[in-house]
Amino acid sequence: MIFLTHNRDPHEVNLGWHRKAEELIRRPDLQQPERSQNGSWKVRYRTGAEGRRYVATLLDPIAARTPYRRVRYAF
């Protein structure tokens, strides 16, 4: 499993192709804007205690049930 950042261009494409999925991915209440190395804007999950809590909500059960599975972050 890989957590991905999300930027405007795929967001626009996904709205046309997979609107319901995009509504689940695009969560401004859980995400924050960030400028990428190439200068474009992307969205990533919020940092800090709140973001760590959401990540732990996902990672803890995975680690308990499938400790041989690794979850990594792609930026």
C-alpha distances in whole Angstrom, upper triangle without the diagonal:
4,7,10,13,15,19,22,22,19,20,24,22,20,23,25,22,20,22,20,17,18,20,17,15,18,19,22,22,19,19,21,22,22,24,22,23,25,27,25,23,20,18,16,15,19,19,21,22,21,17,17,18,15,12,14,15,11,10,14,13,10,12,15,14,12,13,12,8,7,5,7,9,10,14
4,6,10,12,16,19,20,17,18,21,20,18,21,23,21,19,21,20,16,17,19,16,13,16,17,19,20,17,16,18,19,18,20,18,20,21,23,21,20,16,15,13,13,16,17,20,20,19,16,16,17,15,12,14,15,12,11,15,16,13,15,18,18,15,16,15,11,9,6,5,6,6,10
4,7,10,13,17,18,15,16,19,19,17,19,22,20,18,19,19,15,15,16,14,11,13,14,16,17,13,12,14,15,15,17,16,18,20,21,19,17,13,12,9,9,13,14,16,18,16,13,13,15,12,10,13,14,11,11,15,16,14,16,19,19,17,18,18,14,12,8,7,5,6,8
4,6,10,13,14,12,13,16,16,14,17,20,18,17,18,18,14,13,15,14,10,12,13,15,17,14,12,13,13,13,14,13,15,16,17,15,14,10,9,8,9,13,14,18,19,18,14,15,18,15,13,16,17,14,15,19,20,18,19,23,23,21,21,21,17,15,11,9,7,6,7
4,7,10,12,11,11,15,15,14,16,19,19,17,18,18,15,13,15,14,10,10,12,13,15,12,10,10,10,9,11,10,13,14,14,12,10,7,6,5,8,11,13,16,19,17,14,16,18,15,14,18,19,17,17,21,22,21,22,26,26,24,24,24,21,18,15,12,9,7,6
4,7,9,7,7,11,12,11,13,16,16,14,15,16,13,10,13,12,8,8,11,11,14,13,10,10,9,10,11,11,14,14,14,11,9,5,5,7,9,13,15,19,21,19,16,18,20,17,16,20,21,19,20,24,25,23,25,28,28,27,27,27,23,21,18,16,13,11,10
4,6,6,6,9,11,11,12,15,16,15,15,17,15,12,14,15,11,10,12,12,16,15,11,11,9,9,10,9,13,12,11,8,6,4,6,9,12,15,17,21,23,22,19,21,23,20,20,24,24,22,24,27,28,27,29,32,32,31,31,31,27,25,21,19,16,13,11
4,6,5,6,9,10,11,13,14,15,14,16,15,12,14,15,12,10,13,13,17,16,13,13,10,11,11,12,15,14,12,9,7,7,8,12,15,17,20,23,26,24,21,24,26,23,23,27,27,25,27,30,31,30,32,35,35,34,34,34,30,28,25,23,19,17,15
4,5,5,7,9,10,12,13,14,14,17,15,12,15,17,14,13,16,16,20,19,17,16,14,14,14,13,16,14,13,10,10,9,11,14,18,20,23,27,29,27,24,27,28,25,25,29,29,27,28,32,33,31,33,36,36,34,35,34,31,29,25,23,20,18,16
4,5,5,6,8,10,10,11,12,14,12,10,13,14,11,11,15,16,19,18,16,16,15,15,15,15,17,16,16,12,12,10,11,14,16,20,22,26,28,26,23,25,27,24,23,27,26,24,26,29,30,28,30,33,33,31,32,31,28,26,23,21,18,16,15
4,6,5,6,9,10,10,9,12,10,7,10,12,9,8,12,13,16,16,14,15,13,15,16,16,19,18,17,13,12,10,10,13,15,18,21,25,26,24,21,24,25,22,22,26,25,23,25,29,29,28,30,33,32,31,33,32,28,27,23,22,19,17,16
4,5,5,7,9,10,10,13,12,9,12,14,12,11,15,15,19,19,17,18,16,17,18,18,21,19,18,14,13,13,13,16,19,21,25,28,30,27,25,28,29,26,26,29,29,27,29,32,33,31,34,36,36,35,36,36,32,30,27,26,23,21,20
4,5,5,6,8,9,13,12,10,13,15,13,13,17,18,21,21,19,20,19,20,20,19,22,20,20,16,16,14,15,18,20,23,26,30,32,29,26,29,30,27,26,30,29,27,29,32,32,31,33,36,35,34,35,35,31,29,26,25,23,21,20
4,5,5,5,6,9,8,6,9,11,10,10,14,16,19,19,17,19,18,20,20,20,23,21,21,18,17,15,14,17,18,22,25,28,30,27,24,27,27,24,24,27,26,24,26,29,29,27,30,33,32,31,32,32,28,27,24,23,21,19,19
4,6,6,4,8,8,6,8,11,11,10,14,15,19,19,18,19,19,21,22,22,25,23,23,19,18,16,16,18,20,22,26,29,30,27,25,28,28,25,25,29,27,25,28,31,31,30,33,35,34,33,35,35,31,30,27,26,24,22,22
4,6,6,10,11,9,12,14,14,14,17,19,22,23,21,23,22,24,24,24,27,25,25,21,20,19,19,21,23,26,29,33,34,31,29,31,32,28,28,32,30,28,31,34,33,32,35,37,36,35,37,37,33,32,29,28,26,25,24
4,6,9,9,9,12,14,13,14,18,20,23,23,22,24,23,25,25,25,27,26,26,22,21,19,19,21,23,26,29,32,34,31,28,31,31,27,27,30,29,26,29,32,31,30,33,35,33,32,34,34,30,29,27,26,25,23,24
4,6,5,6,9,10,11,12,15,18,20,20,20,22,22,24,25,24,27,26,26,23,21,19,18,20,21,24,27,30,31,28,25,28,28,24,24,27,26,23,26,29,28,27,30,32,30,30,32,31,28,27,24,25,23,22,23
4,6,5,6,9,10,10,13,16,18,19,18,20,21,23,24,25,28,27,26,23,21,18,17,19,20,23,26,29,30,27,25,27,27,23,24,27,25,23,26,29,28,27,31,33,31,31,33,33,30,29,26,26,24,23,24
4,5,5,7,9,10,12,16,17,17,18,21,21,24,26,26,29,29,28,25,22,20,18,19,19,22,25,28,28,25,23,26,25,21,22,25,23,21,24,27,26,25,28,30,29,29,31,31,28,27,24,25,24,23,24
4,5,5,6,9,11,15,16,16,16,19,20,22,24,23,27,26,26,23,21,18,16,17,17,20,23,26,26,23,21,23,23,19,19,22,20,18,21,24,23,22,25,27,26,26,28,28,24,24,21,21,20,20,21
4,5,5,6,9,12,14,14,14,16,16,19,21,21,24,24,23,20,17,15,13,14,15,18,21,24,25,22,20,22,22,19,19,23,21,19,22,25,25,24,27,29,28,28,29,30,26,25,21,21,20,19,19
4,6,5,7,10,12,13,13,16,17,20,22,22,26,26,25,21,19,16,14,15,15,17,21,23,24,21,19,22,21,18,19,22,20,19,22,25,24,24,27,29,28,28,30,31,27,26,23,23,21,21,21
4,6,7,11,12,11,12,15,17,19,22,22,26,26,26,22,19,16,14,14,13,16,19,21,22,18,16,19,18,15,16,19,17,15,18,21,21,20,23,25,25,25,27,27,24,23,20,20,19,19,20
4,6,9,11,10,10,13,14,16,18,19,22,22,22,19,16,13,10,10,10,14,17,20,20,17,15,17,18,14,14,18,17,15,18,21,21,20,23,25,25,24,26,26,22,21,18,18,16,16,16
4,6,9,9,8,10,11,14,17,17,21,21,20,17,14,11,8,10,10,13,16,19,20,17,15,18,18,15,16,19,18,17,20,23,23,23,26,28,28,27,29,29,26,24,20,20,17,17,17
4,5,5,6,9,11,14,17,19,22,23,22,19,15,13,9,10,9,10,14,16,17,14,12,16,16,12,14,17,16,16,19,21,22,22,25,27,27,27,28,29,26,24,20,20,18,18,18
4,5,5,7,9,12,16,18,21,22,20,18,14,12,8,9,9,9,13,15,17,13,12,16,16,14,16,19,18,18,21,24,25,25,27,29,30,30,31,32,28,26,23,22,19,19,18
4,6,8,11,15,18,20,24,25,23,21,17,15,11,11,9,9,12,14,14,11,11,14,14,12,14,17,16,17,20,22,23,24,26,28,29,29,30,31,28,26,23,22,20,21,20
4,7,11,13,17,18,22,23,22,20,16,14,10,8,6,6,9,11,12,8,7,11,11,9,11,14,13,14,16,19,20,21,22,24,25,26,26,28,25,23,19,19,16,17,17
4,7,10,13,15,18,20,18,16,13,10,6,5,4,5,9,11,13,11,9,12,13,11,12,16,16,16,18,20,22,22,24,26,27,27,27,28,25,23,19,18,15,15,14
4,7,10,12,16,18,16,14,10,8,6,6,6,5,8,11,14,12,10,14,16,14,15,18,19,19,20,23,25,25,26,29,30,30,30,31,27,25,21,19,16,16,14
4,7,10,13,14,12,10,7,6,5,6,9,9,11,14,17,16,14,17,19,17,18,21,22,22,23,26,28,27,29,32,33,32,32,32,29,26,23,20,17,16,13
4,6,10,11,10,9,6,5,6,7,10,10,11,15,18,17,15,17,20,19,18,22,23,23,23,27,29,28,29,32,33,32,31,32,29,25,22,19,15,14,11
4,7,8,6,6,5,6,8,10,13,14,15,18,21,21,18,21,24,22,22,25,27,26,26,29,32,30,31,35,36,34,34,34,30,27,24,21,17,15,11
4,5,5,6,6,7,9,10,14,15,16,19,23,22,19,21,24,23,21,25,27,25,25,29,31,29,30,34,34,33,32,32,28,25,22,19,15,13,9
4,5,8,9,10,13,14,17,18,18,22,25,25,22,24,27,26,24,27,29,28,27,31,33,31,32,35,36,34,33,32,30,26,23,20,16,14,10
4,6,9,10,14,15,19,20,21,25,28,28,25,26,30,28,26,30,32,30,30,33,35,33,34,38,38,36,35,35,31,28,26,22,19,16,12
4,7,9,13,15,18,19,20,24,27,27,24,26,29,28,27,30,32,30,31,34,36,34,35,39,39,38,37,37,33,30,27,24,20,17,14
4,7,10,13,17,18,19,23,26,25,23,25,28,26,25,29,30,28,29,33,34,33,34,37,38,36,36,35,32,29,26,23,19,16,13
4,7,10,13,15,17,20,23,22,19,22,25,23,22,26,27,26,27,30,32,31,32,35,36,34,34,34,31,28,24,22,18,16,13
4,7,10,12,14,18,21,19,17,19,22,19,19,23,23,22,23,27,28,27,28,32,32,31,31,31,27,24,21,18,15,13,10
4,7,9,12,15,18,16,13,16,18,16,16,20,20,19,20,24,25,24,26,29,30,29,29,29,26,23,19,17,14,13,11
4,6,9,12,15,13,10,13,15,13,12,16,17,16,17,20,22,21,23,26,27,26,25,26,23,20,16,14,11,11,9
4,6,10,12,10,7,9,11,9,9,13,14,13,14,17,19,19,20,23,24,24,24,25,21,19,15,14,11,12,11
4,7,9,7,5,8,10,9,10,13,14,15,16,18,21,21,22,24,26,26,25,27,24,21,18,16,14,15,14
4,7,7,5,7,10,10,10,13,15,15,16,18,21,21,21,24,26,26,25,26,24,21,17,16,13,15,14
4,6,6,6,9,10,11,12,14,16,16,17,21,21,21,23,26,26,25,27,25,22,19,18,16,18,17
4,6,5,6,9,10,10,12,15,15,15,19,20,20,22,24,25,24,26,24,22,19,19,17,20,20
4,5,5,7,9,10,11,13,14,15,18,19,20,21,24,24,24,26,24,22,19,19,17,20,19
4,5,5,6,9,10,11,12,14,17,17,18,20,22,22,22,24,21,19,16,15,13,16,16
4,5,5,6,9,10,10,11,14,15,15,17,20,20,19,21,19,17,14,14,13,16,17
4,5,5,6,9,10,10,13,14,15,16,19,20,19,22,20,18,15,16,16,19,20
4,5,5,7,9,10,12,13,15,16,18,19,19,21,19,17,14,15,14,17,18
4,5,5,6,8,11,11,12,14,16,16,16,18,15,13,10,11,11,14,15
4,5,5,5,8,10,10,12,14,15,14,17,15,14,11,13,13,17,19
4,6,6,7,9,11,12,13,15,15,18,16,15,13,15,16,19,21
4,6,6,7,9,11,12,12,13,15,13,12,10,12,13,16,18
4,6,5,6,9,10,10,10,12,10,9,8,10,12,15,18
4,5,5,6,9,10,10,13,12,11,11,14,15,19,21
4,5,5,6,8,9,13,11,12,12,15,17,21,23
4,5,5,6,7,9,8,9,9,12,15,18,21
4,6,5,5,8,7,8,9,12,15,19,22
4,6,6,10,10,12,13,16,19,22,25
4,6,9,9,12,13,17,20,23,26
4,5,6,9,11,14,18,21,24
4,5,7,10,13,17,20,23
4,6,10,13,17,19,23
4,7,10,13,16,20
4,6,10,13,16
4,7,10,13
4,7,10
4,7
4
